[in-house]
Amino acid sequence: MKSIVYMLLFCTFTVVILGHPNDHGALIPYRAEKLPNGEWCIRPGYSCSERGQCCMPVDGDTYTYGCGRAWSEGSKVCFICNRESSMC
């Protein structure tokens, strides 16, 4: 029983420390499209180098997208967030 509790705590801390793609808007509907270079767009929560690589949200009036640094990560990641949110 003790080992199960330790395993659950380890998993919880791992998700908290490393983050999860859902933190970057992965649950918001987005368009998975092919880019001009033939590759697929990058989903929210995954590494990118510029905004043009990221998948666009389906509802462009409510949501915006981009490629930026997350506070918990050193690299840039794609994100989708609500335009009215101060966290965007």
Buried (B, 14 or more C-beta within 10 A) or exposed (E): EEEEEEEEEEEEEEEEEEBEBEBBBBEBEBEEEEEEEEEEBBBBBBEBEEEEBBBBBEEEEEBBBBBEEBEEBEEBBBBBBBEEEEEB
